Every structure is written in structure tokens, then in C-alpha cells.
């Protein structure tokens, strides 16, 4: 089985992190940044890439980015809210 090449690229102008799988645009997470807070607005993974944990990977990428920059996160997106409510290990960025 061929391993997939995953890449997440941040676009600070569009305020999104985009996920590429084997150089194909597979999904993104949209956010708003203000006062050292990242508000997660929307998480989306294209249907053909669903069920592989990519949405969680996108949320975790934002969490790592927030931790690295000492930012806080406000999850408005229902999926991101669920990730935070299911995992106390992310409470440090809330």
C-alpha cells in the first residue's frame, strides 16, 4: 500500500490551514485571528478523503500552532468543539 504524502500549509491572508494529500487539496480549517486568539470557524475534509482522521489532524495542527505561539483557541466549529470537549489534553489552549 502506498503511503500518502500529507502537507498542511497555512495561509495567513485567507486565515486557513489547507491539507494536501499527495499534492491534492483535501480539505481545510478556517479561522479568524484577533488579540492572540484563534477562532476556529469551519473544518472541512473532502468526501473522498473522509474517515481517515484528517479533520482531527487539521484541528491538532492549529492546536500545535497556538501552543507554539502562546495563542488561545476559541472553537466555534462544531467538529472542533467536539475535539476539545473529548480531550482534556487540549485545555491549555482554551
N, C-alpha and C positions, 0 to 999 in steps of 0.2 A: 504494500500500500504506500502510495506516495505521500510524503509529509507535506503539509501545507505551509507556505510561507506567509506569516502574519506580520502586518505592519500597521501601526497606529500613528497617524500624523495629525498634529494639532494645527489648526488654522485660527490664529488669534483674531484675525479680521472678521471672519464669519462666526467666530465663537463656537467652534465644534472640533471634536476629535473624530477623524474618519478612520474606519477599519478597512484595510485592504487584505484580501486573501488571494494569494498568487497574482498580485498586481490588479485584481478586480475589486472595484468598490463594493464592499459587502454590507456596509452599514455605518452609522454614526451616532454620536451623542451630542446634542445641542445644549449649550449653556449660556448663561449671562454672567458676566464678571463685574462686580462692583464692591468697593470698600473691602477688599481682600476676602470676598465671599464668592463662591462659585455656586450659582443656582442651576441645578440640572433640570432642564426643561423637557427634554424628549430623548428617548433611547430607541433606536430603530436598527434592526438587522433584516436584510432582505430575506424573503421566504426560503430561497434556495440554500441559504446558509443557516437557517434556523435549527434549533435543537443541538447546537454544538458548544453552547456556553459563551458565545461571542458577545452577547449583550452584557453578561456579568463581567467579561473581560474589559469591555469598554468602561463600565462603572468603576471597576478596580483601577483602571488606568487613571481615571480622574481622581480617585482617592489617593493614589501614589503621587500624582502631580500636586494635589493640595497639601499632602504631608511634606513633600519636598520644598514647598514654598511657604509653609506655615499659613495656608489659607483654610477657611472653613467651607463646608458644603451645606447647601440647602436643597434637599431632594424634593422637587415638585413632581417630577415624572413618577407615575405610579410604579413602574418597574424599579426605579432607583430607590423609591421609598421602601419597597419590599426587601431589597437587598440590605438596606440599613436596618430595618426592623428585625431581620432574620440573623444579623451578625453583629454582636456587641463589639467585636474587634475593630469596628469602624467608628465607634462612638467618639474617638479622639478628634475626628474632623467635623463632627456635627456642632 
